[in-house]
Amino acid sequence: MLEDKRLKIFAAVVEFSNFTAAATSLGITQPAVSQNIAELERLLGVRLFERTRSEAVLTEEGRRFEGYARQILHWYRVAEEAFSPLDYGKEPVNPVSIPLDEATDAEIWSSCGDLHIEIKHK
């Protein structure tokens, strides 16, 4: 999975406004969240959160950075989808073969959620 763990952690802290809750949601420790946010702040040269005993509130710089972080995370997801195994000609996880004369029914099949249709001539 394409991602920058610091951006994912940043997004979780923004969502929960709390380092401990963000850590729990990500399945990591609170010190790991703190270390990653501190490293992100060091790299950017700004303070992203005002910290209180029970809350983490975005600073002005943090609010500005949030938009960039969300865009980057979005483009990671787009890139993953663009380079899915089907795009490389790999066999799907659950291949299904149908006779060519029934291939016209592929339109119906493709309306079934996350189903990928690939027609091959043999």
A tleap script that builds the chain and sets N, CA, C and O, in Angstrom:
source leaprc.protein.ff14SB
mol = sequence {
  NMET LEU GLU ASP LYS ARG LEU LYS ILE PHE
  ALA ALA VAL VAL GLU PHE SER ASN PHE THR
  ALA ALA ALA THR SER LEU GLY ILE THR GLN
  PRO ALA VAL SER GLN ASN ILE ALA GLU LEU
  GLU ARG LEU LEU GLY VAL ARG LEU PHE GLU
  ARG THR ARG SER GLU ALA VAL LEU THR GLU
  GLU GLY ARG ARG PHE GLU GLY TYR ALA ARG
  GLN ILE LEU HIE TRP TYR ARG VAL ALA GLU
  GLU ALA PHE SER PRO LEU ASP TYR GLY LYS
  GLU PRO VAL ASN PRO VAL SER ILE PRO LEU
  ASP GLU ALA THR ASP ALA GLU ILE TRP SER
  SER CYS GLY ASP LEU HIE ILE GLU ILE LYS
  HIE CLYS
}
set mol.1.N position { 0.843 -1.181 0.000 }
set mol.1.CA position { 0.000 0.000 0.000 }
set mol.1.C position { 0.889 1.245 0.000 }
set mol.1.O position { 1.798 1.377 0.820 }
set mol.2.N position { 0.616 2.129 -0.910 }
set mol.2.CA position { 1.343 3.397 -0.957 }
set mol.2.C position { 0.846 4.300 0.161 }
set mol.2.O position { -0.354 4.546 0.284 }
set mol.3.N position { 1.756 4.785 0.959 }
set mol.3.CA position { 1.377 5.748 1.984 }
set mol.3.C position { 2.619 6.279 2.669 }
set mol.3.O position { 3.687 5.670 2.616 }
set mol.4.N position { 2.469 7.385 3.292 }
set mol.4.CA position { 3.481 7.931 4.178 }
set mol.4.C position { 2.862 7.835 5.556 }
set mol.4.O position { 1.871 8.505 5.847 }
set mol.5.N position { 3.444 6.999 6.408 }
set mol.5.CA position { 2.810 6.762 7.707 }
set mol.5.C position { 2.625 8.052 8.493 }
set mol.5.O position { 1.666 8.178 9.255 }
set mol.6.N position { 3.525 9.007 8.320 }
set mol.6.CA position { 3.371 10.267 9.064 }
set mol.6.C position { 2.117 11.010 8.629 }
set mol.6.O position { 1.430 11.604 9.460 }
set mol.7.N position { 1.809 10.984 7.331 }
set mol.7.CA position { 0.591 11.651 6.855 }
set mol.7.C position { -0.651 10.931 7.360 }
set mol.7.O position { -1.636 11.568 7.733 }
set mol.8.N position { -0.603 9.608 7.371 }
set mol.8.CA position { -1.728 8.822 7.880 }
set mol.8.C position { -1.941 9.114 9.369 }
set mol.8.O position { -3.078 9.255 9.818 }
set mol.9.N position { -0.867 9.203 10.118 }
set mol.9.CA position { -0.952 9.515 11.549 }
set mol.9.C position { -1.467 10.933 11.740 }
set mol.9.O position { -2.326 11.175 12.588 }
set mol.10.N position { -0.947 11.873 10.956 }
set mol.10.CA position { -1.419 13.256 11.021 }
set mol.10.C position { -2.929 13.307 10.800 }
set mol.10.O position { -3.646 13.961 11.558 }
set mol.11.N position { -3.415 12.620 9.766 }
set mol.11.CA position { -4.851 12.621 9.454 }
set mol.11.C position { -5.665 12.031 10.601 }
set mol.11.O position { -6.761 12.512 10.891 }
set mol.12.N position { -5.146 11.002 11.251 }
set mol.12.CA position { -5.859 10.397 12.383 }
set mol.12.C position { -5.923 11.356 13.567 }
set mol.12.O position { -6.956 11.445 14.231 }
set mol.13.N position { -4.837 12.073 13.842 }
set mol.13.CA position { -4.851 13.048 14.941 }
set mol.13.C position { -5.844 14.161 14.629 }
set mol.13.O position { -6.570 14.608 15.516 }
set mol.14.N position { -5.883 14.612 13.383 }
set mol.14.CA position { -6.863 15.630 12.988 }
set mol.14.C position { -8.275 15.098 13.211 }
set mol.14.O position { -9.127 15.797 13.758 }
set mol.15.N position { -8.520 13.867 12.788 }
set mol.15.CA position { -9.863 13.279 12.905 }
set mol.15.C position { -10.319 13.159 14.359 }
set mol.15.O position { -11.465 13.471 14.681 }
set mol.16.N position { -9.420 12.708 15.236 }
set mol.16.CA position { -9.800 12.442 16.625 }
set mol.16.C position { -9.463 13.577 17.590 }
set mol.16.O position { -9.919 13.569 18.733 }
set mol.17.N position { -8.671 14.550 17.143 }
set mol.17.CA position { -8.226 15.661 17.998 }
set mol.17.C position { -7.579 15.165 19.283 }
set mol.17.O position { -7.666 15.811 20.327 }
set mol.18.N position { -6.929 14.010 19.191 }
set mol.18.CA position { -6.344 13.407 20.382 }
set mol.18.C position { -5.305 12.379 19.940 }
set mol.18.O position { -5.584 11.526 19.098 }
set mol.19.N position { -4.107 12.465 20.515 }
set mol.19.CA position { -3.033 11.558 20.124 }
set mol.19.C position { -3.336 10.114 20.531 }
set mol.19.O position { -3.073 9.186 19.765 }
set mol.20.N position { -3.885 9.922 21.723 }
set mol.20.CA position { -4.176 8.572 22.205 }
set mol.20.C position { -5.262 7.909 21.370 }
set mol.20.O position { -5.133 6.743 20.999 }
set mol.21.N position { -6.327 8.638 21.070 }
set mol.21.CA position { -7.409 8.083 20.242 }
set mol.21.C position { -6.902 7.775 18.833 }
set mol.21.O position { -7.288 6.766 18.242 }
set mol.22.N position { -6.046 8.634 18.296 }
set mol.22.CA position { -5.466 8.384 16.970 }
set mol.22.C position { -4.627 7.111 17.005 }
set mol.22.O position { -4.704 6.284 16.096 }
set mol.23.N position { -3.823 6.958 18.061 }
set mol.23.CA position { -2.988 5.763 18.204 }
set mol.23.C position { -3.843 4.504 18.256 }
set mol.23.O position { -3.543 3.514 17.589 }
set mol.24.N position { -4.900 4.545 19.044 }
set mol.24.CA position { -5.795 3.390 19.163 }
set mol.24.C position { -6.407 3.043 17.814 }
set mol.24.O position { -6.473 1.871 17.446 }
set mol.25.N position { -6.854 4.051 17.077 }
set mol.25.CA position { -7.493 3.797 15.777 }
set mol.25.C position { -6.521 3.192 14.772 }
set mol.25.O position { -6.931 2.450 13.879 }
set mol.26.N position { -5.239 3.506 14.913 }
set mol.26.CA position { -4.222 3.007 13.982 }
set mol.26.C position { -3.540 1.729 14.468 }
set mol.26.O position { -2.775 1.108 13.731 }
set mol.27.N position { -3.823 1.341 15.712 }
set mol.27.CA position { -3.203 0.147 16.263 }
set mol.27.C position { -1.737 0.329 16.601 }
set mol.27.O position { -0.951 -0.616 16.524 }
set mol.28.N position { -1.365 1.562 16.981 }
set mol.28.CA position { 0.014 1.849 17.382 }
set mol.28.C position { -0.012 2.519 18.754 }
set mol.28.O position { -1.083 2.798 19.292 }
set mol.29.N position { 1.159 2.773 19.312 }
set mol.29.CA position { 1.219 3.392 20.632 }
set mol.29.C position { 1.121 4.912 20.535 }
set mol.29.O position { 1.410 5.502 19.494 }
set mol.30.N position { 0.712 5.528 21.634 }
set mol.30.CA position { 0.640 6.991 21.681 }
set mol.30.C position { 2.030 7.610 21.513 }
set mol.30.O position { 2.157 8.610 20.806 }
set mol.31.N position { 3.091 7.047 22.144 }
set mol.31.CA position { 4.421 7.615 21.895 }
set mol.31.C position { 4.832 7.564 20.415 }
set mol.31.O position { 5.528 8.459 19.934 }
set mol.32.N position { 4.404 6.520 19.696 }
set mol.32.CA position { 4.717 6.443 18.258 }
set mol.32.C position { 4.023 7.570 17.503 }
set mol.32.O position { 4.599 8.149 16.582 }
set mol.33.N position { 2.788 7.884 17.887 }
set mol.33.CA position { 2.076 9.006 17.266 }
set mol.33.C position { 2.830 10.297 17.550 }
set mol.33.O position { 3.087 11.083 16.639 }
set mol.34.N position { 3.184 10.516 18.812 }
set mol.34.CA position { 3.902 11.739 19.198 }
set mol.34.C position { 5.217 11.880 18.443 }
set mol.34.O position { 5.545 12.967 17.966 }
set mol.35.N position { 5.972 10.788 18.330 }
set mol.35.CA position { 7.260 10.827 17.634 }
set mol.35.C position { 7.082 11.156 16.154 }
set mol.35.O position { 7.841 11.950 15.598 }
set mol.36.N position { 6.097 10.557 15.523 }
set mol.36.CA position { 5.868 10.814 14.098 }
set mol.36.C position { 5.391 12.236 13.839 }
set mol.36.O position { 5.804 12.858 12.861 }
set mol.37.N position { 4.531 12.754 14.701 }
set mol.37.CA position { 4.074 14.141 14.543 }
set mol.37.C position { 5.244 15.094 14.787 }
set mol.37.O position { 5.396 16.084 14.071 }
set mol.38.N position { 6.066 14.802 15.789 }
set mol.38.CA position { 7.241 15.642 16.063 }
set mol.38.C position { 8.195 15.643 14.866 }
set mol.38.O position { 8.749 16.684 14.513 }
set mol.39.N position { 8.385 14.486 14.249 }
set mol.39.CA position { 9.260 14.391 13.074 }
set mol.39.C position { 8.675 15.171 11.901 }
set mol.39.O position { 9.406 15.853 11.183 }
set mol.40.N position { 7.377 15.075 11.704 }
set mol.40.CA position { 6.712 15.824 10.639 }
set mol.40.C position { 6.861 17.326 10.880 }
set mol.40.O position { 7.146 18.082 9.951 }
set mol.41.N position { 6.670 17.751 12.118 }
set mol.41.CA position { 6.830 19.171 12.457 }
set mol.41.C position { 8.273 19.623 12.235 }
set mol.41.O position { 8.515 20.735 11.767 }
set mol.42.N position { 9.229 18.757 12.573 }
set mol.42.CA position { 10.640 19.095 12.364 }
set mol.42.C position { 10.935 19.240 10.871 }
set mol.42.O position { 11.606 20.186 10.457 }
set mol.43.N position { 10.435 18.306 10.067 }
set mol.43.CA position { 10.665 18.363 8.623 }
set mol.43.C position { 10.048 19.607 7.990 }
set mol.43.O position { 10.640 20.215 7.097 }
set mol.44.N position { 8.856 19.983 8.455 }
set mol.44.CA position { 8.157 21.143 7.895 }
set mol.44.C position { 8.612 22.465 8.503 }
set mol.44.O position { 8.422 23.529 7.914 }
set mol.45.N position { 9.211 22.386 9.680 }
set mol.45.CA position { 9.666 23.601 10.352 }
set mol.45.C position { 8.541 24.420 10.962 }
set mol.45.O position { 8.688 25.625 11.169 }
set mol.46.N position { 7.417 23.773 11.250 }
set mol.46.CA position { 6.269 24.458 11.863 }
set mol.46.C position { 5.645 23.558 12.922 }
set mol.46.O position { 5.847 22.344 12.930 }
set mol.47.N position { 4.894 24.171 13.800 }
set mol.47.CA position { 4.118 23.418 14.789 }
set mol.47.C position { 2.734 23.176 14.181 }
set mol.47.O position { 2.056 24.119 13.771 }
set mol.48.N position { 2.325 21.914 14.127 }
set mol.48.CA position { 1.059 21.553 13.494 }
set mol.48.C position { -0.118 21.532 14.468 }
set mol.48.O position { -1.258 21.783 14.078 }
set mol.49.N position { 0.162 21.233 15.732 }
set mol.49.CA position { -0.893 21.112 16.738 }
set mol.49.C position { -0.552 21.900 17.993 }
set mol.49.O position { 0.606 21.975 18.402 }
set mol.50.N position { -1.576 22.483 18.593 }
set mol.50.CA position { -1.485 22.982 19.963 }
set mol.50.C position { -1.947 21.822 20.823 }
set mol.50.O position { -3.047 21.301 20.637 }
set mol.51.N position { -1.112 21.421 21.758 }
set mol.51.CA position { -1.426 20.255 22.569 }
set mol.51.C position { -1.883 20.682 23.961 }
set mol.51.O position { -1.257 21.521 24.608 }
set mol.52.N position { -2.974 20.094 24.399 }
set mol.52.CA position { -3.398 20.234 25.788 }
set mol.52.C position { -3.378 18.828 26.376 }
set mol.52.O position { -3.021 17.867 25.695 }
set mol.53.N position { -3.752 18.718 27.607 }
set mol.53.CA position { -3.737 17.402 28.253 }
set mol.53.C position { -4.678 16.406 27.554 }
set mol.53.O position { -4.390 15.210 27.506 }
set mol.54.N position { -5.779 16.894 27.023 }
set mol.54.CA position { -6.763 15.971 26.452 }
set mol.54.C position { -7.080 16.220 24.977 }
set mol.54.O position { -7.903 15.512 24.396 }
set mol.55.N position { -6.440 17.213 24.368 }
set mol.55.CA position { -6.834 17.577 23.014 }
set mol.55.C position { -5.640 18.046 22.183 }
set mol.55.O position { -4.682 18.620 22.702 }
set mol.56.N position { -5.728 17.786 20.888 }
set mol.56.CA position { -4.747 18.299 19.926 }
set mol.56.C position { -5.525 19.127 18.913 }
set mol.56.O position { -6.360 18.600 18.178 }
set mol.57.N position { -5.246 20.427 18.877 }
set mol.57.CA position { -5.969 21.353 18.006 }
set mol.57.C position { -5.007 21.854 16.935 }
set mol.57.O position { -3.883 22.253 17.239 }
set mol.58.N position { -5.451 21.831 15.690 }
set mol.58.CA position { -4.605 22.310 14.599 }
set mol.58.C position { -4.241 23.781 14.783 }
set mol.58.O position { -5.080 24.605 15.148 }
set mol.59.N position { -2.977 24.089 14.523 }
set mol.59.CA position { -2.540 25.480 14.456 }
set mol.59.C position { -2.922 26.015 13.076 }
set mol.59.O position { -3.437 25.271 12.242 }
set mol.60.N position { -2.674 27.278 12.842 }
set mol.60.CA position { -2.917 27.851 11.511 }
set mol.60.C position { -2.104 27.095 10.456 }
set mol.60.O position { -2.618 26.769 9.386 }
set mol.61.N position { -0.826 26.819 10.764 }
set mol.61.CA position { 0.023 26.068 9.832 }
set mol.61.C position { -0.510 24.652 9.648 }
set mol.61.O position { -0.475 24.103 8.546 }
set mol.62.N position { -1.004 24.068 10.733 }
set mol.62.CA position { -1.582 22.726 10.664 }
set mol.62.C position { -2.798 22.679 9.757 }
set mol.62.O position { -2.978 21.727 8.997 }
set mol.63.N position { -3.633 23.708 9.836 }
set mol.63.CA position { -4.815 23.774 8.954 }
set mol.63.C position { -4.383 23.896 7.491 }
set mol.63.O position { -4.979 23.279 6.609 }
set mol.64.N position { -3.351 24.689 7.245 }
set mol.64.CA position { -2.849 24.817 5.870 }
set mol.64.C position { -2.296 23.486 5.374 }
set mol.64.O position { -2.555 23.078 4.242 }
set mol.65.N position { -1.529 22.810 6.239 }
set mol.65.CA position { -0.912 21.545 5.850 }
set mol.65.C position { -1.956 20.443 5.659 }
set mol.65.O position { -1.757 19.545 4.841 }
set mol.66.N position { -3.051 20.498 6.392 }
set mol.66.CA position { -4.078 19.458 6.306 }
set mol.66.C position { -4.568 19.265 4.867 }
set mol.66.O position { -4.733 18.133 4.414 }
set mol.67.N position { -4.799 20.356 4.160 }
set mol.67.CA position { -5.256 20.250 2.772 }
set mol.67.C position { -4.258 19.516 1.892 }
set mol.67.O position { -4.640 18.678 1.075 }
set mol.68.N position { -2.977 19.832 2.060 }
set mol.68.CA position { -1.943 19.151 1.278 }
set mol.68.C position { -1.871 17.671 1.646 }
set mol.68.O position { -1.775 16.809 0.772 }
set mol.69.N position { -1.918 17.384 2.942 }
set mol.69.CA position { -1.829 15.995 3.396 }
set mol.69.C position { -2.977 15.167 2.833 }
set mol.69.O position { -2.766 14.044 2.375 }
set mol.70.N position { -4.177 15.708 2.862 }
set mol.70.CA position { -5.342 14.972 2.343 }
set mol.70.C position { -5.216 14.748 0.829 }
set mol.70.O position { -5.581 13.685 0.326 }
set mol.71.N position { -4.702 15.743 0.112 }
set mol.71.CA position { -4.507 15.574 -1.336 }
set mol.71.C position { -3.472 14.492 -1.625 }
set mol.71.O position { -3.660 13.668 -2.520 }
set mol.72.N position { -2.386 14.497 -0.869 }
set mol.72.CA position { -1.339 13.489 -1.074 }
set mol.72.C position { -1.895 12.095 -0.798 }
set mol.72.O position { -1.678 11.174 -1.585 }
set mol.73.N position { -2.612 11.936 0.315 }
set mol.73.CA position { -3.208 10.638 0.635 }
set mol.73.C position { -4.203 10.215 -0.448 }
set mol.73.O position { -4.275 9.038 -0.800 }
set mol.74.N position { -4.962 11.165 -0.970 }
set mol.74.CA position { -5.899 10.872 -2.067 }
set mol.74.C position { -5.142 10.357 -3.291 }
set mol.74.O position { -5.543 9.361 -3.893 }
set mol.75.N position { -4.056 11.026 -3.659 }
set mol.75.CA position { -3.321 10.621 -4.860 }
set mol.75.C position { -2.605 9.293 -4.667 }
set mol.75.O position { -2.407 8.559 -5.636 }
set mol.76.N position { -2.209 8.963 -3.427 }
set mol.76.CA position { -1.680 7.624 -3.158 }
set mol.76.C position { -2.746 6.579 -3.506 }
set mol.76.O position { -2.442 5.576 -4.151 }
set mol.77.N position { -4.003 6.813 -3.078 }
set mol.77.CA position { -5.093 5.871 -3.372 }
set mol.77.C position { -5.347 5.787 -4.879 }
set mol.77.O position { -5.553 4.696 -5.411 }
set mol.78.N position { -5.335 6.919 -5.563 }
set mol.78.CA position { -5.551 6.930 -7.015 }
set mol.78.C position { -4.451 6.126 -7.713 }
set mol.78.O position { -4.738 5.330 -8.608 }
set mol.79.N position { -3.209 6.329 -7.312 }
set mol.79.CA position { -2.089 5.604 -7.920 }
set mol.79.C position { -2.217 4.104 -7.679 }
set mol.79.O position { -1.960 3.309 -8.583 }
set mol.80.N position { -2.611 3.710 -6.470 }
set mol.80.CA position { -2.802 2.287 -6.181 }
set mol.80.C position { -3.857 1.680 -7.097 }
set mol.80.O position { -3.672 0.584 -7.628 }
set mol.81.N position { -4.954 2.390 -7.279 }
set mol.81.CA position { -6.022 1.894 -8.148 }
set mol.81.C position { -5.550 1.804 -9.598 }
set mol.81.O position { -5.896 0.862 -10.311 }
set mol.82.N position { -4.765 2.779 -10.029 }
set mol.82.CA position { -4.277 2.790 -11.412 }
set mol.82.C position { -3.318 1.640 -11.689 }
set mol.82.O position { -3.205 1.181 -12.825 }
set mol.83.N position { -2.632 1.179 -10.659 }
set mol.83.CA position { -1.658 0.111 -10.829 }
set mol.83.C position { -2.088 -1.166 -10.127 }
set mol.83.O position { -1.262 -1.898 -9.581 }
set mol.84.N position { -3.381 -1.425 -10.146 }
set mol.84.CA position { -3.900 -2.650 -9.545 }
set mol.84.C position { -3.410 -3.843 -10.357 }
set mol.84.O position { -3.013 -3.672 -11.509 }
set mol.85.N position { -3.427 -5.055 -9.782 }
set mol.85.CA position { -2.947 -6.241 -10.510 }
set mol.85.C position { -3.609 -6.432 -11.869 }
set mol.85.O position { -2.958 -6.917 -12.794 }
set mol.86.N position { -4.871 -6.070 -12.021 }
set mol.86.CA position { -5.539 -6.240 -13.315 }
set mol.86.C position { -4.899 -5.383 -14.393 }
set mol.86.O position { -4.904 -5.751 -15.568 }
set mol.87.N position { -4.346 -4.240 -14.001 }
set mol.87.CA position { -3.706 -3.372 -14.979 }
set mol.87.C position { -2.408 -3.965 -15.511 }
set mol.87.O position { -1.921 -3.543 -16.561 }
set mol.88.N position { -1.850 -4.924 -14.809 }
set mol.88.CA position { -0.618 -5.548 -15.263 }
set mol.88.C position { -0.860 -6.887 -15.943 }
set mol.88.O position { 0.085 -7.628 -16.212 }
set mol.89.N position { -2.116 -7.199 -16.222 }
set mol.89.CA position { -2.428 -8.443 -16.908 }
set mol.89.C position { -2.352 -9.667 -16.021 }
set mol.89.O position { -2.383 -10.791 -16.523 }
set mol.90.N position { -2.252 -9.479 -14.710 }
set mol.90.CA position { -2.241 -10.618 -13.799 }
set mol.90.C position { -3.655 -11.166 -13.694 }
set mol.90.O position { -4.636 -10.455 -13.910 }
set mol.91.N position { -3.731 -12.421 -13.364 }
set mol.91.CA position { -5.040 -13.046 -13.217 }
set mol.91.C position { -5.750 -12.457 -12.002 }
set mol.91.O position { -5.114 -12.199 -10.980 }
set mol.92.N position { -7.049 -12.244 -12.100 }
set mol.92.CA position { -7.805 -11.769 -10.953 }
set mol.92.C position { -7.813 -12.813 -9.844 }
set mol.92.O position { -7.523 -13.984 -10.088 }
set mol.93.N position { -8.140 -12.399 -8.648 }
set mol.93.CA position { -8.143 -13.297 -7.500 }
set mol.93.C position { -9.108 -14.463 -7.725 }
set mol.93.O position { -8.762 -15.606 -7.425 }
set mol.94.N position { -10.296 -14.203 -8.238 }
set mol.94.CA position { -11.295 -15.237 -8.499 }
set mol.94.C position { -11.711 -15.187 -9.967 }
set mol.94.O position { -12.764 -14.637 -10.290 }
set mol.95.N position { -10.893 -15.759 -10.865 }
set mol.95.CA position { -11.246 -15.670 -12.282 }
set mol.95.C position { -12.506 -16.479 -12.594 }
set mol.95.O position { -12.735 -17.543 -12.018 }
set mol.96.N position { -13.299 -15.965 -13.496 }
set mol.96.CA position { -14.509 -16.637 -13.959 }
set mol.96.C position { -14.449 -16.671 -15.474 }
set mol.96.O position { -14.204 -15.646 -16.111 }
set mol.97.N position { -14.671 -17.845 -16.056 }
set mol.97.CA position { -14.683 -17.969 -17.513 }
set mol.97.C position { -16.119 -18.098 -17.980 }
set mol.97.O position { -16.916 -18.831 -17.393 }
set mol.98.N position { -16.442 -17.371 -19.051 }
set mol.98.CA position { -17.770 -17.496 -19.649 }
set mol.98.C position { -17.593 -17.665 -21.146 }
set mol.98.O position { -16.675 -17.086 -21.727 }
set mol.99.N position { -18.457 -18.450 -21.784 }
set mol.99.CA position { -18.352 -18.611 -23.237 }
set mol.99.C position { -18.507 -17.269 -23.943 }
set mol.99.O position { -19.205 -16.378 -23.457 }
set mol.100.N position { -17.848 -17.133 -25.098 }
set mol.100.CA position { -17.839 -15.870 -25.833 }
set mol.100.C position { -19.235 -15.398 -26.194 }
set mol.100.O position { -19.498 -14.195 -26.175 }
set mol.101.N position { -20.151 -16.329 -26.527 }
set mol.101.CA position { -21.489 -15.893 -26.912 }
set mol.101.C position { -22.258 -15.279 -25.746 }
set mol.101.O position { -23.259 -14.595 -25.955 }
set mol.102.N position { -21.798 -15.518 -24.529 }
set mol.102.CA position { -22.436 -14.910 -23.367 }
set mol.102.C position { -21.713 -13.636 -22.929 }
set mol.102.O position { -22.101 -12.996 -21.951 }
set mol.103.N position { -20.682 -13.284 -23.647 }
set mol.103.CA position { -19.889 -12.113 -23.273 }
set mol.103.C position { -20.699 -10.834 -23.313 }
set mol.103.O position { -20.373 -9.864 -22.628 }
set mol.104.N position { -21.757 -10.829 -24.114 }
set mol.104.CA position { -22.590 -9.623 -24.168 }
set mol.104.C position { -23.291 -9.365 -22.843 }
set mol.104.O position { -23.734 -8.250 -22.571 }
set mol.105.N position { -23.386 -10.400 -22.027 }
set mol.105.CA position { -23.982 -10.223 -20.702 }
set mol.105.C position { -23.003 -9.564 -19.731 }
set mol.105.O position { -23.337 -9.341 -18.567 }
set mol.106.N position { -21.808 -9.256 -20.202 }
set mol.106.CA position { -20.800 -8.638 -19.340 }
set mol.106.C position { -21.288 -7.324 -18.756 }
set mol.106.O position { -20.902 -6.946 -17.650 }
set mol.107.N position { -22.138 -6.629 -19.503 }
set mol.107.CA position { -22.685 -5.376 -18.974 }
set mol.107.C position { -23.456 -5.629 -17.686 }
set mol.107.O position { -23.367 -4.855 -16.733 }
set mol.108.N position { -24.206 -6.709 -17.671 }
set mol.108.CA position { -24.965 -7.054 -16.469 }
set mol.108.C position { -24.011 -7.411 -15.343 }
set mol.108.O position { -24.183 -6.964 -14.209 }
set mol.109.N position { -23.002 -8.220 -15.659 }
set mol.109.CA position { -22.040 -8.633 -14.652 }
set mol.109.C position { -21.285 -7.436 -14.081 }
set mol.109.O position { -21.011 -7.383 -12.882 }
set mol.110.N position { -20.955 -6.490 -14.932 }
set mol.110.CA position { -20.157 -5.350 -14.476 }
set mol.110.C position { -20.921 -4.444 -13.532 }
set mol.110.O position { -20.321 -3.607 -12.859 }
set mol.111.N position { -22.224 -4.596 -13.471 }
set mol.111.CA position { -22.999 -3.787 -12.532 }
set mol.111.C position { -22.987 -4.384 -11.131 }
set mol.111.O position { -23.647 -3.869 -10.227 }
set mol.112.N position { -22.246 -5.457 -10.952 }
set mol.112.CA position { -22.201 -6.153 -9.661 }
set mol.112.C position { -21.067 -5.616 -8.796 }
set mol.112.O position { -20.096 -6.332 -8.552 }
set mol.113.N position { -21.164 -4.398 -8.337 }
set mol.113.CA position { -20.208 -3.834 -7.380 }
set mol.113.C position { -18.804 -3.733 -7.901 }
set mol.113.O position { -18.551 -3.105 -8.930 }
set mol.114.N position { -17.877 -4.361 -7.178 }
set mol.114.CA position { -16.451 -4.248 -7.453 }
set mol.114.C position { -15.967 -5.374 -8.370 }
set mol.114.O position { -14.855 -5.875 -8.199 }
set mol.115.N position { -16.773 -5.764 -9.317 }
set mol.115.CA position { -16.454 -6.840 -10.237 }
set mol.115.C position { -15.698 -6.281 -11.437 }
set mol.115.O position { -16.113 -5.289 -12.036 }
set mol.116.N position { -14.589 -6.924 -11.782 }
set mol.116.CA position { -13.796 -6.508 -12.940 }
set mol.116.C position { -13.978 -7.535 -14.049 }
set mol.116.O position { -13.792 -8.731 -13.821 }
set mol.117.N position { -14.335 -7.090 -15.230 }
set mol.117.CA position { -14.567 -7.970 -16.373 }
set mol.117.C position { -13.398 -7.848 -17.343 }
set mol.117.O position { -12.999 -6.747 -17.722 }
set mol.118.N position { -12.860 -8.989 -17.735 }
set mol.118.CA position { -11.797 -9.021 -18.734 }
set mol.118.C position { -12.159 -10.109 -19.732 }
set mol.118.O position { -12.328 -11.265 -19.345 }
set mol.119.N position { -12.281 -9.765 -20.999 }
set mol.119.CA position { -12.665 -10.727 -22.031 }
set mol.119.C position { -11.436 -11.084 -22.847 }
set mol.119.O position { -10.752 -10.209 -23.377 }
set mol.120.N position { -11.161 -12.395 -22.944 }
set mol.120.CA position { -10.016 -12.880 -23.712 }
set mol.120.C position { -10.519 -13.829 -24.786 }
set mol.120.O position { -11.401 -14.651 -24.534 }
set mol.121.N position { -9.963 -13.716 -25.974 }
set mol.121.CA position { -10.267 -14.656 -27.054 }
set mol.121.C position { -9.260 -15.785 -26.986 }
set mol.121.O position { -8.062 -15.555 -26.821 }
set mol.122.N position { -9.753 -17.011 -27.114 }
set mol.122.CA position { -8.829 -18.160 -27.071 }
set mol.122.C position { -8.686 -18.770 -28.424 }
set mol.122.O position { -7.953 -19.745 -28.588 }
savepdb mol mol.pdb
quit
